[in-house]
Every structure is written in structure tokens, then in C-alpha cells.
Amino acid sequence: NINREKSTRLYEEAQQHIVGGVNSPSRSFKAVGGGAPVFMERGEGAYFWDVDGNKYIDYLAAFGPIITGHAHPHVTDAIVRAARTGTLFGTATEHEIRLAEALKTAIPSMDKVRFVNSGTEAVMTTIRAARAFTGRNKIIKFAGCYHGHADLVLVAAGSGPSTLGIPDSAGIPPSIASEVITVPFNELDGLRQALERWGDEVAAVMVEPIVGNFGMVMPKPGFLEGLCKLARDAGALVIYDEVISAFRFHYGSTQTLPLFPDHEAIRPDLTALGKIIGGGLPIGAYGGRADIMAMIAPLGPAYQAGTMAGNPASVLAGIACLEVLREPGVYDRMEALATRLADGLQASADRNGIPLTINRILGAFSTHFCAHPVTDYEEAQGSDGERFARFFRLMLERGIYLAPSKYEAWFLTTAHSDADIDQTLEAAEQSFREMAKDE
Ligand code: PMP
């Protein structure tokens, strides 16, 4: 057993000052049997070290943003530059234009962009823009998709709350919840019925076009095309929440992924971004059709502002991160590593008689302890959380850090190596063997 004395001590202390000892519930170990979470001290590349000096191979990547690994020199230089030249002016800067240009070039549906500080804010404001533009109030979302912690999208939301076994959040007025309709992902019937009933009241249909919050789940062929067509026929806007998916699978977003045959047919009206585009510093962005974005202040009547929005540090880190991702072969390498790792995990689980379903999408994947496929939230819920918790602990003991939730993905970064994959597969083989012995 590796020593985590200091983490345990700090957790005791943290709980006296910070709610639950953590600043985001997804960092707690509540979903994997509880106890002290690990306190990290420093990171470099694909590794981080906890306060007791233990080293881990990191597949959490901070829930997505750390795609170039920890403290990547190019990103670090950008942050140091920002620190030296002023981190916030409360004025416009040229850097913001450069990051906006880069996003627009990679995601052509974004005629206009606005920077905010988190994915939550980005999503929140796409909804406000859609309501302002359509003059309608209702939103349709898909079960299990997580769109941040704004009132409206926490209604029957995904990974965060469902991980904690809370189907919903307290503190959300019924009047707000009644404006949200939740339908199943990956089938069009629920959406069609909702639109038949409430169509002329629906401002927008919001979706994670590739799901990252109940595992990694691909939309079935025709799902996004059908979703866009049904929404449009009802006069509703389409909002893609690409907070996880943008720049995760290739240099661009789901909307431009070569896996989809017809990009025009899956083009959203608005897109929400976050995570990777800030290179590990706080950021969010939203954007889309120029006529809809013209609703936003100071051009239009829909208000949205931010003291920290577009701050030089986040923006420069984001630009630097995207520069690393533009280097040739970067995504191919992450995909090759993810493929070897996912295939190896599957073979190892099979050898040890552990039912495991892996959803791999290019350079990221999720592991579900079940024998059935996972294509929607219900199927993801049907995977064995206790088995996942056991696996999580066994891997942690072997220096492999996974997200502490059965719903979260394994993320490869540009820093992971073949040796890391070998070591992870060895740890997994030992873990699966122990799990097989348990039974
Ligand atoms: N949308 C999606 C798809 C997300 O995965 C997340 C965060 N996991 C958010 C929105 C919220 O982003 P943030 O945590 O930056 O507020």
C-alpha cells in the first residue's frame, strides 16, 4: 500500500475550510467509495506527483483541458509572458482577436465569438442568446449530457450530479425546471415527440454532439443530421456543447470531424467551448451565426459581461496550446496510443473474465464495467459502479490516475509515451487479476 498520509491530513484540514474539502464535487472520491482524495503537488508531461511524493500517470488530464500534458514548455512560456506583462487590464487586447480567429478558422460555424470564464458560462449564454433571438423560452436537452451547473441545464443532468446519485439539484425553482425538456440521446423519437408537443415554444435543442459525460458516446449515424433537421423544422436553434469535444479528437470540433460525412447537415447555430481552448487556465467561449450573436450586448439587447473574460493569461495559454495541437501528427499519435491502450485493456479484461465495454473515439475512451454496449445514458447507468470503484483503487495503488467516476473518460495527451501505455497495461492486468480473485 502506497503512503498517502499527507493527502489524508490535508483532506481533514481542507474540510474545515472548504465545502466537502474540494472545490468541485467531481474531485471528491465520493463516487468511488469515499475517503480522502489525492492532493497533487506538481505535474510534468503525462505525470503528476502527490503531496506524499507518489508519482502517477495521469489519464484525467484535469477532466480534459491538459491535452498537451502538465507544464508544457510552450504553454508555460505564454503564461509567464502574461504574468510579466500584466494579467488583466479591463480593456480589449490584441490577443483576444488572435484566439478568436483561431477558433473561427477551426470551427467555421462560429461567425462571431465571445470569451467567458468557464464552460458553464458559455452554455448559459448560448441559451440566453437563443431565447433572445427566437423569443421562445423552452430548451430541449438529452438525458445524461452535462452542460455545467447553471439552473437550466442541471435539470436531469449528467455526469456530475448523476455520479453523486442526485438526479437533479436542490435550489432550482420548478418554474425554471419546467422550461427544460429532457429526451433520450441517440434516438430521434423522443425529440420528435417533444417538438410535436412544444415545438413553437422551443428556443433551442442543446446537445453534446459527441458525449463526454456518460462515457464517450458517438452519435449514431444520422442522429445529429436528424436532430438538426427536426429542430430547424420547428424553428428552434441548435446548440452544440463542445466544451469537451472541441480540439479533443482532431484540430477542430465535432462539426468538422472527418468521421461525419456531411458537415453542412450537422452545422449548429451556436457552439459552447471551454477546457482545451484555455491551455489549462480558466476559459469558456461561445459563438455562432452572426445574426444570433448580434443579440449580445453591446450590439444587442441580451446582456452578458465578465471582469475576467478574455484575460491575457488564459487567452495566451489557449493560443499556445492550439499551436502545439497544430503540429503535424499530434492527433494521430494520441489516437495510436489510445488504440493500443484500449485494445490492451479489453484483452486483459477478457482474459480475466471481467465484463468490460470500451467506447473509444480516436484519442479518448471510456471504460464501462458491463457486457452490453453503451450508446445512451440508461446503458451507461447500467454499468457496475462498484466494480469501477474497485478498479479505480487498484490502479491508483499502482500509480495510474483515472477520473474518480465510472462516467468519465480516459484522456491521452501529447505527453504520453509508449512506455506509459506498457506500464498502464501491466497495472491493469494485475488489477483485473485481483478483481477476478475477489469473485
Ligand atoms: N459542458 C460540458 C460538455 C462539460 O463537460 C462541462 C464540464 N465538465 C461543462 C459544460 C462545464 O464547464 P465548466 O466546468 O468549465 O463550467
Boltz pocket constraint, residues with backbone or C-beta under 6 A from the ligand:
constraints:
  - pocket:
      binder: B
      contacts: [[A, 63], [A, 117], [A, 118], [A, 119], [A, 120], [A, 121], [A, 123], [A, 146], [A, 147], [A, 148], [A, 149], [A, 208], [A, 212], [A, 213], [A, 241], [A, 242], [A, 243], [A, 244], [A, 274], [A, 275], [A, 283], [A, 284]]
      max_distance: 6.0
